[in-house]
Amino acid sequence: ERWAAVDQIFQNALERLPQERARFLDEVCGRDISLKNEVEGLLDAHEQAGSFLRQPQSVSADGQLVGIRLGSYQIETFISAGGMGQVYRARDTRLGRPVAIKLIRNDLLGRTDFDRRFQREARAISALNHPHICSLYDIGEQDGTTYLVMEYIEGESLATRLANGSMPVETAIEYAVQITSALAAAQALGFVHRDLKPGNIMIGRNGIKLLDFGLAKPAPSGTEQTTRPMSETHPGDLLGTPSYMSPEQAEGKTVDGRSDVFSFGIVLYEMLCGQLPFSGNTTLSTIAAVLHATPKAPRFHRPSIPLQLERIVLRCLQKSPEARYASAAELQRELEACRVTQASRRWRLGLRTTVAALLILAASIGIWSYVRMMRSSWVE
């Protein structure tokens, strides 16, 4: 059991950039110095074996590829770096359009688990043709560098937007409907996203775009999404982002679409309240909160949140999968009903305001006419 924990942390550390590993180990290991030392020993041995990041010759010292051409794609701007590699804005020289290119870290290629994950992401994205899911255009390899070519989305991530705090209720509901629409489309084809978080949600000119299906997994043939697992995850695997994990995912259990429902509930809570329902000072304490803590009701933080919407959020955040919505499609229907209710309330409020304004105007005209008539009679 101890070795399993060490090995899991070691494997997760390998999926991070070298400069991020020390902070990751501090968060995961906390005060367990011996655990940290064991993992660091494995990382040192792995480095000595020459298995760490080997950049292609075209990459500059800071990892930037700006100005380099991969196939027909001209790299223009660095966007971000993550566990799987780096993302750049590029131009498709054949079609003259901007694209996003994800370059895969060389140290991950050749690892069986990662190869499966990479192929899985490519298959998942290519199978998902939906207005709120980022499209995959191409896959390529050049000089030992493997890359994905995806739709470039002009805008900002939901994480960037939430750095400024909560958003208007109507906006949160609209985004929520679009996110669940994308999740429902993925689940209809048997995919569980497994890493739903604000950083994987873009706000573009045409609304929401769901990104990064690197952890998505298909259901076995014939699987019923609402009753049987939709994932090939093996017990003990810990994949995803702790602050947005479902309890079953945090425990390394097999997950299905209801896990994404839980993660979505966290995202919606954050959109409405400007803070997470579960948090901790370390990764382990965050996971403990996900497993055992009861979140404060959204209206505790923001009383103006509609009760109907609060009930949706809290149902998503139930610890037991059976107590949540059975699918993203069911959740989407509830959110659409909530949107209609809110629109109706706004219409009624607007109508009442208009009627009140007209009554005040009519009263004012009546008073003015009366005063004018009285003045005329005084003159006579």
For each residue, the residues with C-beta under 8 A, 3 or more apart:
1: 4 5
2: 5 6
3: 6 7
4: 1 7 8 236
5: 1 2 8 9 35
6: 2 3 9 10 35 38 39 42
7: 3 4 10 11
8: 4 5 11 12 236 237 238
9: 5 6 12 13 25 28 29 35 39
10: 6 7 13 14 39 42 43
11: 7 8 14 15 113
12: 8 9 15 16 24 28 238
13: 9 10 16 21 24 25 39 43
14: 10 11 43 46 107 108
15: 11 12 83 84 108 114
16: 12 13 20 21 24 83
17: 20 21 53 81 83 105
18: 21 52 53
19: 22
20: 16 17 23 24
21: 13 16 17 18 24 25 43
22: 19 25 26
23: 20 26 27
24: 12 13 16 20 21 27 28
25: 9 13 21 22 28 29 36 39 40
26: 22 23 29 30 36 282
27: 23 24 30 282 283
28: 9 12 24 25 282 283 284
29: 9 25 26 32 33 35 36 39
30: 26 27 282 284 285
31:
32: 29 35 36
33: 29 36 37
34: 37 38
35: 5 6 9 29 32 38 39
36: 25 26 29 32 33 39 40
37: 33 34 40 41
38: 6 34 35 41 42
39: 6 9 10 13 25 29 35 36 42 43
40: 25 36 37 43 44
41: 37 38 44 45
42: 6 10 38 39 45 46
43: 10 13 14 21 39 40 46 47
44: 40 41 47 48
45: 41 42 48 49
46: 14 42 43 49 51 52
47: 43 44 50 51 52
48: 44 45
49: 45 46
50: 47
51: 46 47 107
52: 18 46 47 107
53: 17 18 105 106 107
54: 106 107
55: 59 63 106
56: 59 106 143 144 145
57: 143
58: 65 68 143 145
59: 55 56 63 64 65 68
60: 63 64 65
61:
62:
63: 55 59 60 81 86
64: 59 60 78
65: 58 59 60 68 70 75 78 86 88 103
66: 75 76 77 78 88
67: 75
68: 58 59 65 75
69: 72 73 74 75 93
70: 65 73 75 90 101 140 142 145 147
71: 138 140 142
72: 69 92 93 94
73: 69 70 90 91 92 93 99 101 140 149
74: 69 90 91 93
75: 65 66 67 68 69 70 88 89 90 101
76: 66 88 89 90 91 98
77: 66 88 89
78: 64 65 66 86 87 88 89
79: 86 87 88 89 100
80: 86 87
81: 17 63 85 86 87
82: 85 86 87
83: 15 16 17
84: 15 102 104 105 108 118 214
85: 81 82 102 103 104 105 108
86: 63 65 78 79 80 81 82 102 103 105
87: 78 79 80 81 82 100 101 102 103
88: 65 66 75 76 77 78 79 100 101 103
89: 75 76 77 78 79 98 99 100 101 152
90: 70 73 74 75 76 98 99 100 101 149
91: 73 74 76 96 97 98 99
92: 72 73 95 96 97 98 99 137 149
93: 69 72 73 74 96
94: 72
95: 92
96: 91 92 93
97: 91 92 152
98: 76 89 90 91 92 152
99: 73 89 90 91 92 137 149 150 151 152
100: 79 87 88 89 90 134 149 150 151 152 153
101: 70 73 75 87 88 89 90 147 148 149 150
102: 84 85 86 87 147 148 150
103: 65 85 86 87 88 145 146 147
104: 84 85 108 109 118 145 146 147 148
105: 17 53 84 85 86 108 109
106: 53 54 55 56 109 144 145
107: 14 51 52 53 54
108: 14 15 84 85 104 105 111 114 118
109: 104 105 106 114 115 118 146
110: 114 115
111: 108 114 115
112: 115 116
113: 11 116 117
114: 15 108 109 110 111 117 118
115: 109 110 111 112 118 119
116: 112 113 119 120
117: 113 114 120 121 214 215
118: 84 104 108 109 114 115 121 122 146 214
119: 115 116 122 123
120: 116 117 123 124 213 214 216 217 218
121: 117 118 124 125 148 212 213 214 216
122: 118 119 125 126 136 139 148
123: 119 120 126 127 218
124: 120 121 127 128 186 191 213 216 218
125: 121 122 128 133 134 135 136 148 150 213
126: 122 123 136
127: 123 124 189 191
128: 124 125 133 185 186 189 191 213
129: 133 135
130: 133 181 182 185 186
131: 206 207
132: 178 179 181 182 185 207 208 209 210
133: 125 128 129 130 182 185 186 209 210
134: 100 125 150 151 153 202 209 210 211
135: 125 129 150 151
136: 122 125 126 139 148 149 150 151
137: 92 99 149 150 151
138: 71 148 149
139: 122 136 146 147 148 149
140: 70 71 73 146 147 149
141: 144 145 146 147
142: 70 71 145 147
143: 56 57 58
144: 56 106 141
145: 56 58 70 103 104 106 141 142
146: 103 104 109 118 139 140 141
147: 70 101 102 103 104 139 140 141 142
148: 101 102 104 121 122 125 136 138 139
149: 73 90 92 99 100 101 136 137 138 139 140
150: 99 100 101 102 125 134 135 136 137
151: 99 100 134 135 136 137 209
152: 89 97 98 99 100
153: 100 134 202 204 209 211
154: 204 205
155: 202 203 204 205 209
156: 160 161 202 203
157: 160 161 198 199 200 201 202 203
158: 161 162 175 198 199 201 202 203 208 267 271
159: 162 163 197 198 199 201
160: 156 157 163
161: 156 157 158 164 167 198 203
162: 158 159 165 166 167 198 270 271 274
163: 159 160
164: 161
165: 162 274
166: 162 172 270 271 272 273 274 302
167: 161 162 171 172 175 271 272
168: 171 172
169: 172 173 272 304 305 306 309 342
170: 173 174 342 346
171: 167 168 174 175
172: 166 167 168 169 175 176 268 271 272
173: 169 170 176 177 309 335 338 339 342
174: 170 171 177 178 207 339
175: 158 167 171 172 178 179 201 203 207 208 271
176: 172 173 179 180 264 268 271 335
177: 173 174 180 181 332 335 336 339
178: 132 174 175 181 182 207 208
179: 132 175 176 182 183 196 201 208 210 264 267
180: 176 177 183 184 264 328 329 331 332 335
181: 130 132 177 178 184 185 332
182: 130 132 133 178 179 185 186 208 210
183: 179 180 186 187 193 196 210 257 260 261 264 328 331 332
184: 180 181 187 188 327 328 329 331 332
185: 128 130 132 133 181 182 188 189
186: 124 128 130 133 182 183 189 191 192 193 210 213 216 328
187: 183 184 190 191 192 225 230 257 260 327 328 329
188: 184 185 225 329
189: 127 128 185 186 218
190: 187 218 219 223 225 230
191: 124 127 128 186 187 213 216 217 218 219 230
192: 186 187 216 217 219 230 231 255 256 257 259 260
193: 183 186 196 200 210 213 215 216 260 263
194: 215 216 217 231 233 239 240 249 255 259 260
195: 200 212 214 215 239 240 241 244 263
196: 179 183 193 200 201 210 244 260 263 264 267
197: 159 200 201 241 243 244 263 266 267
198: 157 158 159 161 162 201 267 270
199: 157 158 159 241
200: 157 193 195 196 197 210 211 212
201: 157 158 159 175 179 196 197 198 208 209 210 211 267
202: 134 153 155 156 157 158 208 209 210 211
203: 155 156 157 158 161 175 207 208
204: 153 154 155 207 208 209
205: 154 155
206: 131
207: 131 132 174 175 178 203 204
208: 132 158 175 178 179 182 201 202 203 204
209: 132 133 134 151 153 155 201 202 204
210: 132 133 134 179 182 183 186 193 196 200 201 202
211: 134 153 200 201 202
212: 121 195 200 215
213: 120 121 124 125 128 186 191 193 216
214: 84 117 118 120 121 195
215: 117 193 194 195 212 239 240
216: 120 121 124 186 191 192 193 194 213
217: 120 191 192 194 230 231 232 233
218: 120 123 124 189 190 191 230 232
219: 190 191 192 223 225 228 229 230 231
220: 223 232
221:
222:
223: 190 219 220 228 229 230
224: 227 228
225: 187 188 190 219 228 230 256 257 327
226: 256 257 326 327
227: 224
228: 219 223 224 225 256
229: 219 223 254 255 256
230: 187 190 191 192 217 218 219 223 225 255 256 257
231: 192 194 217 219 254 255 256
232: 217 218 220
233: 194 217 237 239 252 253 254 255
234: 237 254
235: 252 253 254
236: 4 8 252
237: 8 233 234 252
238: 8 12 249 250 252
239: 194 195 215 233 249
240: 194 195 215 244 245 249 263
241: 195 197 199 244 245
242: 245 250 283 286 287 290
243: 197 266 276 278 279 286 290
244: 195 196 197 240 241 263 266 267
245: 240 241 242 249 250 262 263 287 290
246: 249 250 255 258 259 260 262 263 290 321
247: 250 251 262 290 291 319
248: 251 253 254 255 259 321
249: 194 238 239 240 245 246 252 253 255 259
250: 238 242 245 246 247 287 290 291
251: 247 248 291
252: 233 235 236 237 238 249
253: 233 235 248 249
254: 229 231 233 234 235 248
255: 192 194 229 230 231 233 246 248 249 258 259
256: 192 225 226 228 229 230 231 259 321
257: 183 187 192 225 226 230 260 261 326 327 328
258: 246 255 261 262 321 324 325 326 327
259: 192 194 246 248 249 255 256 262 263 321
260: 183 187 192 193 194 196 246 257 263 264 328
261: 183 257 258 264 265 316 324 325 327 328 331
262: 245 246 247 258 259 265 266 316 317 318 321 324
263: 193 195 196 197 240 244 245 246 259 260 266 267
264: 176 179 180 183 196 260 261 267 268 316 328 331
265: 261 262 268 269 277 313 314 315 316 317 324
266: 197 243 244 262 263 269 270 276 277 278 317
267: 158 179 196 197 198 201 244 263 264 270 271
268: 172 176 264 265 271 272 312 313 316
269: 265 266 272 273 276 277 295 298 313 317
270: 162 166 198 266 267 273 274 275 276 277
271: 158 162 166 167 172 175 176 267 268
272: 166 167 169 172 268 269 298 301 302 305 309 313
273: 166 269 270 277 298 301 302
274: 162 165 166 270 301
275: 270 279 301
276: 243 266 269 270 279
277: 265 266 269 270 273 295 296 317
278: 243 266 286 289 290 293 295
279: 243 275 276 286 289
280: 283 284 285 286 287 288 289
281: 285
282: 26 27 28 30 285 286
283: 27 28 242 280 286 287
284: 28 30 280 287 288
285: 30 280 281 282 288 289
286: 242 243 278 279 280 282 283 289 290
287: 242 245 250 280 283 284 290 291
288: 280 284 285 291 292 293
289: 278 279 280 285 286 292 293
290: 242 243 245 246 247 250 278 286 287 293
291: 247 250 251 287 288 319
292: 288 289
293: 278 288 289 290
294:
295: 269 277 278 314 317
296: 277 300 301
297: 300 310 314
298: 269 272 273 301 302 305 309 310 313 314
299: 302 303 305 307 310
300: 296 297
301: 272 273 274 275 296 298
302: 166 272 273 298 299 305
303: 299
304: 169
305: 169 272 298 299 302 309 310
306: 169 309 310 338 341 342
307: 299 310 311
308: 311 312 338 341
309: 169 173 272 298 305 306 312 313 338
310: 297 298 299 305 306 307 313 314
311: 307 308 314 315
312: 268 308 309 315 316 331 334 335 338
313: 265 268 269 272 298 309 310 316 317
314: 265 295 297 298 310 311 317 318
315: 265 311 312 318 323 324 325
316: 261 262 264 265 268 312 313 324 325 331
317: 262 265 266 269 277 295 313 314 324
318: 262 314 315 321 323 324
319: 247 291 323
320: 323 324
321: 246 248 256 258 259 262 318 324
322:
323: 315 318 319 320
324: 258 261 262 265 315 316 317 318 320 321
325: 258 261 315 316 328 330 331 334
326: 226 257 258 330
327: 184 187 225 226 257 258 261 330 331
328: 180 183 184 186 187 257 260 261 264 325 331 332
329: 180 184 187 188 332 333
330: 325 326 327 333 334
331: 180 183 184 261 264 312 316 325 327 328 334 335
332: 177 180 181 183 184 328 329 335 336
333: 329 330 336 337
334: 312 325 330 331 337 338
335: 173 176 177 180 312 331 332 338 339
336: 177 332 333 339 340
337: 333 334 340 341
338: 173 306 308 309 312 334 335 341 342
339: 173 174 177 335 336 342 343
340: 336 337 343 344
341: 306 308 337 338 344 345
342: 169 170 173 306 338 339 345 346
343: 339 340 346 347
344: 340 341 347 348
345: 341 342 348 349
346: 170 342 343 349 350
347: 343 344 350 351
348: 344 345 351 352
349: 345 346 352 353
350: 346 347 353 354
351: 347 348 354 355
352: 348 349 355 356
353: 349 350 356 357
354: 350 351 357 358
355: 351 352 358 359
356: 352 353 359 360
357: 353 354 360 361
358: 354 355 361 362
359: 355 356 362 363
360: 356 357 363 364
361: 357 358 364 365
362: 358 359 365 366
363: 359 360 366 367
364: 360 361 367 368
365: 361 362 368 369
366: 362 363 369 370
367: 363 364 370 371
368: 364 365 371 372
369: 365 366 372 373
370: 366 367 373 374
371: 367 368 374 375
372: 368 369 375 376
373: 369 370 376 377
374: 370 371 377 378
375: 371 372 378 379
376: 372 373 379 380
377: 373 374 380
378: 374 375
379: 375 376
380: 376 377
